[in-house]
Amino acid sequence: MLIRDFVPSDAQKIVEILKANQQYGHPELDGPEAMLRVHKCPAAEFLVAEEDMQVVGFIRGVYDGSRAVIHIASVQPEYQRRGIGKALVLEIAKRFKERGATSLMVTVPGEADFWRKLSFRVTTRIMTAYPIELLIQRLEEEVKKAAPARQEEA
Ligand SMILES: CC(C)(COP(=O)(O)OP(=O)(O)OC[C@H]1O[C@@H](n2cnc3c(N)ncnc32)[C@H](O)[C@@H]1OP(=O)(O)O)[C@@H](O)C(=O)NCCC(=O)NCCS
């Protein structure tokens, strides 16, 4: 098994793996264009695993200078339960530690037992606002409504 950095030509194979694992519900978050943006993001680690000269799994996450977070991991169904997921988590953990991370979180529990087995424990509740446009619209309205009151106070 080879673990290496993602290159743009891996994108299509990763889409196939995500589809096979029913993880491709949000192409805008996980599709080829998003992959290219992650690839260029200096805070991100984006790794793939190769077996038999082909990509069979990947993992990606970010380290913001304080906390490291894995956002998604996926292994092609025929290659699961052979240690590939574990090897991907090990490599990304080493990369984040090299950058200065002292802990590692995962936001997508998916196969929670897999993460539990690797010693991850539930500590925080992740809350999501999706799509972000709705959140911004709502907050803009609320902030606008509150503005006159703030002016009166001043
Ligand atoms: C979760 C996933 C990435 C694990 O990859 P994998 O290559 O199959 O995992 P490994 O073979 O490295 O397994 C590591 C350990 O976890 C265990 N494990 C793996 N999947 C498990 C599961 N679904 N339930 C319980 N234990 C699991 C393995 O038995 C192994 O235990 P061991 O160390 O005692 O032998 C893979 O199954 C997958 O892609 N699943 C679908 C997508 C998903 O849910 N991704 C995670 C959310 S982001």
The ligand as a Gaussian input file, in Angstrom:
#p B3LYP/6-31G(d) Opt

LIG

0 1
 C      -14.760000       3.705000       7.613000
 C      -13.728000       3.276000       6.582000
 C      -12.988000       4.506000       6.062000
 C      -12.746000       2.312000       7.272000
 O      -11.757000       1.934000       6.333000
 P      -11.172000       0.449000       6.332000
 O      -10.012000       0.437000       5.416000
 O      -12.268000      -0.499000       6.062000
 O      -10.732000       0.286000       7.845000
 P       -9.537000      -0.614000       8.430000
 O       -9.499000      -1.886000       7.661000
 O       -8.294000       0.183000       8.483000
 O      -10.087000      -0.873000       9.880000
 C       -9.432000      -0.451000      11.068000
 C      -10.120000      -1.102000      12.224000
 O      -11.470000      -0.648000      12.290000
 C      -12.354000      -1.758000      12.154000
 N      -13.469000      -1.339000      11.329000
 C      -13.453000      -0.884000      10.066000
 N      -14.685000      -0.557000       9.671000
 C      -15.495000      -0.822000      10.708000
 C      -16.886000      -0.720000      10.901000
 N      -17.692000      -0.285000       9.963000
 N      -17.390000      -1.083000      12.105000
 C      -16.586000      -1.554000      13.069000
 N      -15.237000      -1.691000      12.959000
 C      -14.716000      -1.318000      11.772000
 C      -11.552000      -2.856000      11.480000
 O      -12.058000      -4.136000      11.786000
 C      -10.189000      -2.621000      12.063000
 O      -10.093000      -3.191000      13.353000
 P       -8.734000      -3.930000      13.859000
 O       -7.693000      -2.848000      13.939000
 O       -9.134000      -4.480000      15.170000
 O       -8.430000      -4.944000      12.821000
 C      -14.377000       2.494000       5.409000
 O      -15.063000       1.379000       5.917000
 C      -15.351000       3.327000       4.602000
 O      -14.947000       3.974000       3.646000
 N      -16.646000       3.270000       4.967000
 C      -17.680000       3.995000       4.241000
 C      -17.511000       5.483000       4.334000
 C      -17.469000       6.014000       5.749000
 O      -18.360000       5.775000       6.553000
 N      -16.403000       6.771000       6.041000
 C      -16.175000       7.327000       7.341000
 C      -16.890000       8.577000       7.559000
 S      -16.034000       9.998000       6.996000

